[in-house]
Each structure stands twice: as C-alpha cells, then as structure tokens.
Amino acid sequence: MTVTRNTSNELMRRAVDRLPSMIGYWDSSLGNVFANRVYADYFGIEPQDLVGQHISTLLGEALYELNLPYITGVLAGEQQQFDRTLIDVNGAVRVFQATYVPDLVDGVVVGFTELVVDVSARAEIERERDRAIRLFQNVMENAPIGKAVMTRDGRWLQVNKALCELLGYSAEELQQKTFRDLTHPDDIPLADEHLKGLADGTLTKVASEKRYIRKDGATIWVQRNVTVVRDAEAGDMIIAQIQDITARKNAEATLERQALIDDLTSLGNRRRLMAELNSLKELSSDRPVGVLFVDVDAFKSINDRFGHVVGDRVLAAIGRRILDNIRAEDIACRIGGDEFVALLHSAKSAEGVERLADRVRGLLAGPYDIDGTSIPVSVSVGWSWEPTTDPDHLLRIADERMYSSKRA
C-alpha cells in the first residue's frame, strides 16, 4: 500500500481520535483549527462543526474568563499547565489537567496545541489522601489523651495539644527533644529495650506503664501504647498514645499501703509480715533471720481502767518505741490486738537476737504518759533465729518463747 499525503493525514486523524485525551489546535486569533473526537464528544459537537469557532464560544463566558490568563500566557510564547474541574454534557463532575503548548514559527506564535487529560481518578485519590490527612490531624489535635509520631531513634516528630499539656512543653520544645530527655532515669533501660525491639522488628507494639518528668520537674505516670508503621520510602515511624494515669497509680499506692499498714500504729500489719516472710521463703535461703514477738501484759486491764482511746494511744506509743530501737532494714508490724512482731534483717546471730529481746523488754516497759496520765505497762518478748524456709516455724518459736517469758 502506497501511503499518500492524504492517507497519512487520515491515519493521523484516526490515531488522534482514538486517544483518550482531548486534543485541539487553536490559531492566534483563537479560532479552532482542529479537535479530536474526544474533545468534540465532551462538548457535544461534531469535530467539523467546531472548526472555526472562537474558543470563547466553545467554553462559554465564565470558563473562558477563568482560562484567559493561561490563553494569554501561551500566546505570549510560554507553555501553560493547570487543573480545572468541569461538568460534562452528561452532568458528571470531572477534573482535567490542561496543557497549552505554543506553536512558534520564526519566533512568532501562530497558534497553540491544547492537550486536556482527564485526571478525575487521580484527583479523587488526592482528595481521599487529603481527607485522611485532615482526619488524622483532627484526631491528633482534638484527642483527649496524648498522641505523638516519633522517629525510630525516639525523636518527637508530631505531638498533639493534650500531650503538650500533659508534659508542660510546647510542640516546638518537644520536637527538639527525644523521649529519653523526659523519661524517668529508672525507666530508661526498659524504654530503650522496647525501642530497639520496635526498630529491629522483634516487637510490633508495646503497652507499658512508665514515668515521665514534666517541664516543671514533677514526675507523672503514663500508660503508653506504641506501635511501629513501616514505610520503605518515608522510613519507619512510631505512633504513640500516652495517657496520664498518675491519679490511678497514686490511688493504687494508697490502697496498697492501706492493705499492708496498720492504721493505728503506722507499722506493717500481719499481711505485710507474711508477705515479707513468704518472699524470703521463695529465695530458699538457709540463712537464719531474727524475729522478736512482743505481747503487752494484761492489756485488757488498761482498756478497762483507762478506756479504749487511751489503750489505742498506748499501743501507738509502743509501736513508736519499737521503731526507735530497730534498724532501718528491719520491719516492725502490729499483727493484731496488743501483739507486735519485729523482723530483724540486721541480726547477725541467735545470741544477738536474744540480747535485743531482753533490751526491748525493758525499753517498752512503762509508764507511758498519756495526756498527763501515767499508764503502767509491761511486755513479754519472745525471739527466734531460724532459716526462712518455714515462716510458721520461725514465728511459732518466737511465740512460744514469748509465752514462756510471760509465765515467768
């Protein structure tokens, strides 16, 4: 087949008509010279009927005015590119990217080629992306608890208002710091271990309680939930959710203290004593520990004679004297009524515990001055020096010696 000029033009026309984008050519007076089938179909006009029309007639006055700066630019010899949202003849909203390329002949613009590409799908993806970004920003900024985005090495990239208020820093100040700068020194090793696990993939998320130090120096407890987001292009990021649990931790500490402390004397209670003995038992240590078992003689007669209020104050005074005569590493407990036990971690021998028992018996003896009233008091003291593998045996020996003392 011999390809003539007319045949070549026809092939070119068919090829351009089959392209999915709108292609047209406008002369310098803005009259249409050529438009492909897609272009004509969009405006609902046959291509041959479009030839010769002024561009303003095709676009309409409003759209022409919007595009005029770009038309002026391309007629001045400068390529133009811009996006435009339009409604086609079927009423569908579509987004186009238009490119105007000047046609220069001997340095003079004789017209321009127009390429209009439908980018509706791309624009929708971008809108979804923008909506997702706005949603993330809104959730971050308005969340009632602290939220942050961090780098793999623990630098704060993005923080919300709640986290700034929690830690006492502005967003700009936090972004100049790492989480280590704010973490309580005792909690840094575990936090570093968690960060390493997230970075090397051995951990995908972490939930833990830790302490931060606020800008004003106050220590707060937080519940920290952290996960890692892996991105080959942007790099891995750590997403953290941080909630203030200081009030809860304080309440738990208060409850724990109440569970282990005798309200009357502020000594440990029976639960505290048994917890300490059982922890020693778990160590399976054959090393003996000393115990003093103290019982107030005829305490009922003190209550009967002076009243229970005075009796309670006598018990509190006895508790203070016990604390004053044991070492810091020892533990004193009131285990019920008028019975006290001192667990002597500092004791070195059975003879030393026995001598201390004799000394304590004299130190705890009355009289006690309660609001000017002299209260006579005597106590019986038993002792033991046994391995902690059998706490009940340890206490039973001291209890038996206490009753022997009382009978004597």
C-alpha positions in Angstrom: 0.0 0.0 0.0 1.4 3.4 -1.0 0.9 6.0 1.7 -0.1 9.3 0.2 -0.2 12.6 2.0 -3.9 12.4 2.3 -3.7 8.8 3.5 -1.1 9.9 6.1 -3.3 12.7 7.3 -6.3 10.3 7.6 -4.2 7.9 9.6 -3.0 10.7 11.9 -6.6 11.8 12.3 -7.8 8.3 13.3 -4.9 7.9 15.7 -5.6 11.2 17.4 -9.3 10.5 17.6 -8.6 7.2 19.4 -6.5 8.9 22.1 -8.4 9.1 25.5 -7.4 12.8 26.0 -8.9 15.9 24.4 -6.6 17.4 21.7 -7.2 20.6 19.8 -5.4 23.3 17.9 -6.3 27.0 18.1 -4.8 29.7 15.9 -3.5 33.0 17.2 -7.0 34.6 16.7 -8.4 31.8 19.0 -10.3 30.1 16.2 -10.4 26.4 16.2 -8.4 24.6 13.5 -8.6 21.0 14.8 -10.3 19.0 17.5 -10.3 15.2 18.0 -13.3 13.1 18.6 -12.9 13.0 22.5 -12.8 16.8 22.5 -15.9 17.2 20.4 -17.8 14.5 22.3 -17.1 16.2 25.6 -18.7 19.4 24.4 -21.4 17.6 22.4 -20.5 18.9 19.0 -19.2 17.3 15.8 -15.5 18.0 15.1 -16.2 19.6 11.7 -18.7 21.9 13.3 -16.1 23.0 15.8 -13.6 24.2 13.2 -13.6 28.0 13.0 -15.4 28.6 16.3 -13.8 31.1 18.7 -12.6 29.4 21.9 -14.9 31.7 24.0 -17.9 30.4 22.1 -17.0 26.8 23.0 -16.0 27.4 26.6 -18.7 29.8 27.5 -18.1 33.2 29.0 -17.4 32.1 32.6 -14.9 29.3 31.7 -13.3 31.5 29.1 -12.6 34.2 31.7 -11.1 31.5 34.0 -8.8 30.2 31.3 -7.9 33.6 29.8 -4.7 34.1 31.9 -3.4 30.8 30.5 -4.5 31.6 27.0 -2.7 35.0 27.2 0.3 33.3 28.5 0.6 30.7 25.7 0.0 33.4 23.1 3.0 35.1 24.7 5.0 32.0 23.9 5.0 30.4 27.3 3.7 26.8 27.9 0.9 26.7 30.4 -0.4 23.9 32.6 -3.3 24.0 35.0 -6.1 21.9 36.6 -9.8 22.6 36.1 -13.0 21.0 37.5 -15.8 20.9 34.9 -19.2 19.3 34.4 -19.6 17.4 31.2 -22.6 17.2 29.0 -23.9 14.3 31.0 -23.7 16.2 34.2 -20.7 14.3 35.6 -18.1 16.3 37.6 -14.7 15.7 36.1 -11.2 17.0 36.8 -8.9 17.8 33.9 -5.3 18.8 33.6 -4.9 21.2 30.6 -1.6 21.9 28.8 -1.3 24.7 26.3 1.8 24.4 24.0 2.7 27.5 21.8 3.2 26.9 18.1 6.2 29.1 17.1 7.1 29.8 13.5 10.1 32.0 13.1 9.7 33.2 16.6 6.1 34.2 16.2 3.2 32.4 17.9 0.8 31.3 15.2 -1.4 29.2 17.5 -1.2 26.6 20.2 -1.9 23.0 20.8 -4.2 22.1 23.7 -4.0 18.7 25.5 -6.6 18.1 28.1 -6.2 14.9 30.2 -9.0 13.5 32.5 -7.3 13.2 35.9 -10.5 12.6 37.9 -9.3 9.3 39.3 -6.0 10.9 40.4 -7.9 13.9 41.8 -10.2 11.6 43.8 -7.2 9.7 45.2 -5.7 13.1 46.2 -8.9 14.1 47.8 -9.1 10.9 49.7 -5.5 11.4 50.8 -6.3 15.0 51.9 -9.3 13.8 53.8 -7.3 11.2 55.5 -4.6 13.7 56.4 -7.3 16.1 57.8 -8.9 13.3 59.7 -5.6 12.3 61.2 -4.8 15.9 62.1 -8.2 16.4 63.7 -7.9 13.2 65.7 -4.4 14.1 66.7 -5.2 17.6 67.8 -8.5 17.0 69.5 -7.8 13.7 71.2 -8.3 13.9 74.9 -5.1 11.9 75.5 -1.6 12.5 74.3 -0.7 11.3 70.8 2.7 11.5 69.1 4.6 10.4 66.0 8.2 9.6 66.6 11.3 8.5 64.7 13.0 5.2 65.2 15.6 6.8 67.4 12.9 8.3 69.7 12.7 11.9 68.4 9.3 13.6 68.6 8.1 14.4 65.1 4.5 15.4 65.8 2.7 15.9 69.1 -0.8 17.0 69.9 -2.2 19.6 72.3 -3.1 17.0 75.0 0.5 15.7 75.1 1.9 19.2 75.4 -0.4 20.0 78.3 0.5 16.7 79.9 4.3 17.3 79.7 4.2 21.0 80.1 6.2 21.7 76.9 5.2 23.5 73.7 5.2 21.4 70.5 8.3 23.2 69.3 10.1 22.4 72.6 9.1 18.7 72.4 10.3 18.4 68.8 13.8 19.4 70.0 13.9 16.5 72.4 13.8 12.7 72.4 11.7 10.6 74.7 14.8 9.9 76.8 15.0 13.5 77.8 11.6 13.2 79.5 11.7 9.6 80.8 12.4 9.0 84.5 16.0 7.7 84.7 14.9 4.4 86.3 12.6 3.7 83.3 15.1 4.5 80.5 16.7 1.0 80.2 13.3 -0.7 79.6 12.2 2.0 77.3 15.4 1.6 75.3 14.8 -2.1 75.1 11.3 -1.5 73.8 12.5 1.0 71.2 15.2 -1.5 70.0 12.6 -4.2 69.6 10.3 -1.9 67.6 13.2 -0.9 65.4 14.5 -4.4 64.6 11.1 -6.0 64.2 11.1 -8.3 67.2 8.3 -6.1 68.6 5.3 -4.8 66.6 3.7 -3.0 69.5 4.3 -2.1 73.2 1.9 -1.4 76.0 3.5 -0.4 79.3 3.4 1.9 82.3 6.3 4.3 82.7 7.2 7.6 84.3 7.8 11.0 82.6 9.3 14.1 84.2 7.4 17.2 83.3 9.0 20.6 82.4 8.2 21.8 86.0 10.0 18.8 87.4 7.0 16.8 88.6 7.0 13.1 87.9 3.9 11.6 86.3 2.8 8.1 85.5 1.6 7.3 82.0 0.1 4.4 80.1 2.0 4.2 76.9 0.7 2.2 73.8 3.1 2.2 70.9 3.2 0.7 67.5 5.5 0.9 64.5 4.5 1.9 61.0 6.9 0.6 58.4 7.3 2.5 55.1 10.1 1.8 52.7 10.0 5.3 51.2 9.3 7.6 54.1 11.0 5.4 56.7 9.7 3.7 59.8 7.7 5.8 62.2 6.5 5.1 65.7 2.9 6.0 66.7 2.4 6.6 70.4 -0.7 7.1 72.6 0.1 8.4 76.0 -2.4 8.7 78.8 -2.0 10.2 82.3 -2.5 7.5 85.0 -0.9 9.4 87.9 -4.1 9.6 89.9 -4.7 5.9 89.4 -1.2 5.0 90.4 -1.4 7.2 93.5 -4.7 5.5 94.4 -3.2 2.1 93.9 -0.3 3.0 96.1 -2.7 4.3 98.8 -4.7 1.1 98.6 -1.5 -1.0 98.7 -0.3 0.9 101.7 -3.6 0.6 103.4 -3.5 -3.2 102.7 -0.1 -3.5 104.3 -0.1 -0.8 107.0 -1.7 -0.9 110.5 -3.8 2.3 110.7 -3.4 2.7 114.5 0.4 2.5 114.7 1.5 3.0 111.1 3.6 -0.2 111.4 3.2 -3.0 109.0 0.2 -5.3 109.6 0.0 -9.1 109.6 -0.3 -9.2 105.8 2.9 -7.2 105.4 4.7 -9.5 107.8 3.6 -12.7 105.9 4.4 -11.1 102.5 7.9 -10.4 103.7 8.4 -13.9 105.2 7.0 -15.6 102.1 9.3 -13.6 99.8 12.2 -14.7 101.9 10.9 -18.3 101.7 10.8 -18.1 97.9 14.5 -17.3 98.0 15.0 -20.8 99.6 17.7 -19.3 101.8 19.2 -21.3 104.7 20.4 -18.1 106.2 18.6 -17.5 109.5 16.7 -14.4 110.3 15.8 -12.9 113.7 12.3 -12.4 115.0 11.0 -10.6 118.1 7.5 -11.4 119.3 6.1 -8.7 121.7 2.9 -9.0 123.7 1.6 -6.3 126.1 0.9 -7.9 129.5 -2.7 -7.6 130.8 -3.6 -5.1 128.1 -7.3 -5.7 128.8 -6.9 -4.1 132.2 -5.5 -0.9 130.6 -8.6 -0.7 128.4 -10.9 -1.4 131.3 -9.3 1.1 133.6 -8.4 4.0 131.3 -10.7 3.4 128.3 -10.1 2.2 124.7 -9.0 5.6 123.4 -6.1 5.6 125.9 -5.4 2.0 125.2 -5.1 2.8 121.5 -2.7 5.6 122.3 -0.6 3.3 124.4 -0.4 0.8 121.5 0.7 3.6 119.2 3.4 4.7 121.7 4.7 1.2 122.0 4.9 1.0 118.2 7.0 4.2 118.0 9.4 2.8 120.7 9.8 -0.4 118.7 10.6 1.6 115.5 13.1 3.7 117.5 15.0 0.6 118.6 15.4 -1.4 115.4 17.5 -0.6 112.3 16.2 0.8 109.0 16.4 -2.6 107.2 14.3 -4.3 109.9 10.5 -4.4 109.7 8.1 -3.8 112.6 4.5 -5.0 112.4 1.4 -5.0 114.6 -0.2 -8.3 113.8 -3.3 -7.9 116.0 -4.6 -6.5 119.2 -1.6 -6.0 121.5 0.8 -8.2 119.6 3.8 -6.9 117.7 6.5 -8.6 115.6 9.9 -7.3 114.5 11.6 -9.0 111.6 15.3 -8.4 112.1 17.2 -8.5 108.8 20.1 -6.8 110.6 20.6 -9.6 113.1 23.9 -11.5 113.0 23.4 -14.3 115.5 21.0 -16.0 117.9 22.8 -14.5 120.8 22.4 -11.0 119.4 18.7 -11.5 118.9 18.3 -12.8 122.4 20.2 -9.9 123.9 18.0 -7.5 121.8 14.8 -9.2 123.2 16.0 -8.6 126.8 16.8 -5.0 126.0 13.5 -4.4 124.2 11.6 -5.8 127.1 13.0 -3.0 129.3 12.7 -0.3 126.6 9.0 -1.0 126.1 8.0 -1.1 129.7 6.0 1.8 131.1 5.0 4.1 132.4 3.6 5.9 129.4 2.4 9.5 129.8 -0.9 9.9 128.0 -2.2 13.5 128.4 -0.7 13.7 131.9 -1.9 10.3 133.0 0.8 7.7 133.8 -0.1 4.4 132.3 1.9 1.4 133.7 2.9 -1.1 131.0 4.9 -4.3 130.9 5.6 -6.5 127.9 6.6 -10.1 127.3 9.1 -10.7 124.5 10.0 -13.9 122.7 12.6 -14.4 120.0 13.7 -16.8 117.3 16.7 -17.2 115.0 15.8 -19.7 112.3 16.0 -20.2 108.5 13.2 -18.6 106.5 12.3 -21.8 104.7 9.5 -22.3 107.2 7.9 -18.9 108.2 5.3 -20.6 110.5 8.1 -22.4 112.4 10.0 -19.1 112.8 7.0 -17.4 114.3 6.0 -20.3 116.4 9.4 -20.5 118.2 9.2 -16.7 119.0 5.6 -17.1 120.2 6.4 -20.0 122.5 9.4 -18.1 124.0 7.1 -15.0 124.5 4.6 -17.1 126.5 7.5 -18.6 128.5 8.6 -15.1 129.3 5.0 -14.1 130.2 4.6 -17.1 132.5 8.0 -16.3 134.2 
